[in-house]
Amino acid sequence: MKVAVVTGAGSGIGRAVAVQLAVDGFDVGLAGRRLEPLEETAELVHAARGDARALTVTTDVAVAESVAAMFDSVANGFGRLDVLFNNAGIGAPPVPFEDLTLAQWQAVVDVNLTGSFLCAQEAIRLMKRQSPAGGRIINNGSISAHAPRPNSAPYTATKHAITGLTKSIALDGRAHGIACGQIDIGNASTPMTERMAGGVRQADGTLQAEPTFDVADVARAVSYMAGLGPEANVLFLTVMATGMPFVGRG
């Protein structure tokens, strides 16, 4: 049985991906800051596949000791790690650039970038020492890894940085049988995107409602990447709402 770890597994994309991975044959380690949502995800995992094993570990990905303890729990509970989905992420208030506080900037960097680094680092250590060695890391980028929304500097900067992290891990992991890819998601339907129906600030300053798409499509895309054989890798994949104003001048 293959093993996957999903960070930010207590809601939204992380929850949907964890359930889909279980359906597709993975046992799953569920990491997040709050235990109750993780336990709810674990229940959904078991409902989706009765014999699936789900390990819940409260984790703050921005804290190195917390991340190390989570991966120790996974190693002790499952014996190995085949896939890490680096999903945990936050944004900052959409205020003018000059009004961002250093604390707001740092909080986003700590979770989105440093957290992904710390989790990847621990995953690589485990993947290198296990037998058979190797595995796969999938980083959750964003449409913002390609183009910003107004007043999104911390989030956009970290998602651009995730692209650099993905390329570096893909290169450095190559000799050890560790693949790394990135999924960039635009407007998946989750509680975080419910506000889009009421209008989202556009580059020209107007508010426009934006379409969303089923988060299950994201989950299937991540599971596809996770299920590839060791000789294949999806380095970058974009999945987005067909009608969102991303491509072109809209």
N, C-alpha and C positions, 0 to 999 in steps of 0.2 A: 504494500500500500504506500502511495506517495503522500508526502506531507507538505502542506503549505502554511505559511504564516501571513495573516492579513492584518495590517495596522489600520486604526480607525474603523474597526470592524463592528462598532456598536450601532451604526446607522448608515443610511444612504448607500453610496457606491460600495463601501467596504462590506456592509451587510449583504448586499446583493451578490457580490463576488464570492464571499465566503460560502453562501448557500449553493451557488452554481458550481464552485469547485468541489464541494461535497457531493453534489449530484454526479459530477464527472469523475468521482473515484478518489478524491483526496480526503485525508484527514486534515483537520484545520486547527491551527493555533490562532486564537482571536485576541488581539491586543487593542487596548483602548484605555482611556483615563477613568471611565466609570464602569463598575462591575455590573450593575443592573442591565444596561443595554447590551453588554456582552452576553449575559446569560439569556436574554431574549433572542439574540442571534443564535446562540447555541441550540435553543429550542427549535428554531426554524431549521437549522442544519439537521437535527435529528428527525424532524418531521419530513424533510426532503429525502433523507436516506437513513433508514433506521439503524444501520450498523456503523454509521459514521462516528468517528471520535472527534470531539471538539474540546479543546483546552482553552479556558478563559484565563487571561492574565492581565490584571490592571497594570498599565504601563504609561509612563510619560516619555514619549520618544525624544524629548528635548534633554533628558537627563541620562547621562551615560550609564550610571549604575542601575537605573530602572530598565534600560534596554538590555544590558548584560544579564540581569536577573531573568528577564522574559525569555531570552534565548536559552539560558540554562534550563528553565522550566520545559521548554520545547524539546531540548536535547534529552532531558531526563524522562519526559513523558512519552516521546515518540521515537527517540533513538536516532533521528536524522532530520534533514530539512531539504526538500527538493525545490521549493518555490517560495520566494518572498514577494509579496505585493506591498510595496511601499506606498501606502495610500493616505496616511494621516496628514491632514493639512488644515490650515486656518487662513483667514484673511484679516485685513485691517479695516477700520471704518473708512468709507469712501469720502475722505475729506481732501481739500486742496493739498498739493504736495508739501507746501511750506508749513502746513498746519499739523502734519504728522509728528508725533512725539518719537523720541528715540526708543522709548519703551514699546510703542506700537510697532515700530519697524523691527526691533530686536525679537519680539515675540513671534512674528511671522517667520523670520530667518531661523530662529531656534527650532521651530516645529517643522517647517516645510523643507528646509535645506539641511540643517544640522541633524535633525531627526532622521531624515532619509540616509544621511551619511552614517550615522551611528548604527542604524538597523542594518544597512548593507555591510558595514564592517563586521558586525557580529555574525551575520549570515555567511559571509565569506569565510570567516574563521571556522565555522561549523562545517560548511560545505567542503573545505579543504581537508579536514581531518577525518571525515566520515568515510565509510566504505560501503558501496563504491562512492568515490569522491565526485564532486561536481554539483551543479544545480543551476537555478535560474532566478534572476532578480528582475522584477517588473516595476518600474517607477511610474507613478501617476503624475504625468505632466499636466498639461492643460492647453486649451486653445490659447491661453495667455502666454504659453511658451513661444508663440509665433507673433502675436499682436496684443497690445494692451487694451483694456477698457479704460475709460476715463477714471482718474483718481484711484489707481490700483497699483501704485509703484511697488510696495513691498511684495504683494502676491506675484506680480508679473516678473519682478527681478528674481525671485526665488524659483519660479517655474522655468525661466531661461537658464538659471543655474542648474536645475535638474537635468536639462539636456546635456550640459557639460559633464555632470556626474554620470549620466547614463553612458556616454561615450567612453569615459575614463574606465568605468567598471567593465564595459564590454571588452576594452583593450587589455586591462590588467588581469581580468579573469580568464582570458582566452587560454592561457597555458595550463589552467587548472580545471578546465571543463566547466567553467561558470559563464553562462550567457547572461546578457543584460539587454533589456528593451524598455521602451517607453510608450505609454498610451496617453494620447492627448484627447481630452473629452470636452465636448461643447454642448452645454445645456441638457444634460441628462436630468430626467424628472426625479427630483429628490426634494425633501423639505427645504433645502437651501435654494432651490430654483423656483419655488412657488411664487415668489415675488415677481417673477418675470412676466406673469400674466397681467400685472398692473403697470408695467412699463419699466424699461431699463435705460439708463442714461447712455446716449450714443455719442459718437465722436463730434457730431455737429451741435451737441448740447440739448437735443430733443430727447423726449422720453418715448420709447416705442415698446410695445409688447413684443416678446420674442417667443418662438415656438420651443418646445422641449420634446424629448423622445424618451421611450421606455428605458429605464435603468437596466432592465433585463438584457437589453442589447449590449450594454457595456459589460455586464457580467459574462455574457457569452464570448465577447471579444477577448477579455482577459483570460478566460479559461482556454480559449484557443491558443493564445500565446503560451500559457502555462503547460499545455499538453504537447507541445512540439518535442520531437526527439532531440537529443543533445547535439546532433549535427546541423540543426536549423535554428534560426533566430529571427524574430521580427524585431528589428532595431527600433523602428518608429511606426506607430499606427495612430491614425486620427479617426475618431468616431464622433459624429456631431448631428444635431438636428438639421435636417435637409434645408429648411427655410431660414436658418439663423443668418443674420447679417454679418458674415465673416469674410467670405470670399468676395473680392471686388471693392467698390467704393461705398457700399451701403453702411 
